[in-house]
Amino acid sequence: ASLDSVQRLRDDYSQQEKLFNEFKMTRQKPEGYDAAKYVRYKNAMDAMQRTYKAQKKVMDSERLSSEEKRERIDRIKMQQTNIARRALGLSKVSNE
């Protein structure tokens, strides 16, 4: 379910971004374009980008054990899920 939220955010953002670009070119608001959603999704995608960089740092670390890496990656994935869910207007997933 967690990866579903992240994928849904990507898909919804991609859709809003296409509509935003159409809006910029035509100066007419296309059907389905929601400026507030676009900004919310864009901010969430920027936050996701930071989590991907953090995830790569963990994976590339030579100081962390594989168990420490797994734990940190799990926490990052939980952050990604919650970023996506918040942007989509869904409730947070607990860490338990």
Steps between C-alpha positions, in 0.01 A plus 500: 500500500786738580653481154152548353480847659841596364409375151162676514674825594738459204210432263283783633793744494587400145138562394483841672841597358380426144190711561712778656727506193196509273364790708833688464496457121132572432428744787171312541434276798468142372229276640629312805779748582506596868766758589488418873544128434782568256691706759433241774615215277805694380607575859451134589708389201778740606489348850509152343810597304674578830401159641638327188833679553500394867420143397791497254735632771395217731547241225844638409617520863795281586466565874151356549433129542244342269254489790548871573451573131180296495363681806581843358359413156180376668469834685561693176238293317254577780581872455441465125167333559390768745613782269294345221198433721504855639514646147214274392290601801521158666577423864855427615623145540635432848853370552395201709 
